[in-house]
Amino acid sequence: MDRFSWSNGLLEINETLVIQQRGVRLYDGDDKAKLNVGAALLSTHRLIWRDANNHDCCMAMPLSQIIFFEEQAAGIGKSAKIVIHLHPSPANKEPGPYQNSKYSFIKLSFKEHGQIEFYRRLSEEMTQKRWENTAVSQPIPTGTGPQAGRTRAVGIVGIERKIEEKRKETDKNISEAFEDLSKLMVKAKEMVELSRSIANKIKDKQGDITEDETIRFKSYLLSMGIANPVTRETHGSGTHYHMQLAKQLGGMLQAPLEERGGMMALTEVYCLVNRARGLELLSPEDLLNACKMFESLKLPLRLRVFDSGVMVVQLQSHSEEEMIASALDNVTEKGSLTAEEFAKLLGLSVLLSKERLLLAEKMGHLCRDDSVEGLRFYPNCF
C-alpha cells in the first residue's frame, strides 16, 4: 500500500480511462486496509482507487510499479480478488495513505463482481504499456486549500481537450469513409459504361469479330453482371418501371431456370438478380411487382404461389404434370422419401422439393406419414 500516492482522481492530459468497477476493497498484502469499499479505476497510466462515500479520499499508483498479477478465486464468504505484486516504493514518491508496508503486494477484493473484465483490461494495458508511448503532463499537485481549485481547473481543461481531439478524429474518419464510398460508386459506373460499350461493339461488328471472340466478350459481360440494369433513374417509377424490369428479368432468368429444372424460389431469384446488378440493388417489393407482370407481358416466365404461401418463378413451359410424375416415380422407386432426400436426388432446394411432394399428395398420387422422425411420403395405393 505504500506505493499509492494521494490523488485528485482526475485524468491527466494524455491519460485515458480504460475501465471502472465499483465495490472494490483494498488489502495491504493479506491485511484488510482501514478504508471503506470504493471504486477502482484503471487508466492507461495508473491504477486509481476512490472511496465510495468520501470522494476526497482518492489515491493512485503508476502501472509501471506492477511486476505481475494473478487471480484469486472466490470462496465461501470470500470475494474474488486480483493479487498485484509490486516493485519497491521509489524514494521520490509523493505522500500517500501508507508511508511503509511490510508487504510487496496488494489485493483488490471485488464485492460486486466484475473482476474478470477488470483482469482482462489490466492484462491488455500491461502488455501494451501505453504509458511508455504517451508521456503524461507534469504531475498535478495535490492538497487542499486554494491549490485544489487550480488543480481541478487543469484536470477539466485536459478532459475537454481530450474530448475535442476524439471528436476531430471521428469526423476525419467519417469523411474518409464517405470519400472512399464515392470513389467506389464512380468506379462502378465506369465498369457499367465499359460493359455497355463492349455489348454495342459486339452488335455493330458482329461480322468482324470471330465466334470465339464473341463468346469471350460475352463471358466478360456475364462476369460483370447486367450491362445496363433497369433503374428508377432511367425508367422513372410506378408501372412503367416494373414493366421494364419484368422484361429484363425475363431475359436474364431464362437460362438459370433451365439449369435448375424450370423453377426457382423467389428468394433465390432475389439473390441472383441483385448479385448481377452490382450496386443498383432491387428491393423485394420491386422484384415481386415485376414478377407479377410476367404473364400480362406474355413473357416465358410466371410467378406461382403454392398453397403454403411459398412463391416461385417458373418457366411458362414448365409442366405441372411432369413435376408430379417425377415426384411419383422417385418415391415409387425408393419406396418412400423425405423432402431432404428428394432434394438430394434432384439437386433442388429442400423448400421446392417439399412443395413438389405436397403437390403430388394434393393430386392424390402420394400419401404422408408425419411422425417424430419427420414428414415422409409414400405412394398412394388406394
Disulfide bonds with the S-S distance in Angstrom:
none
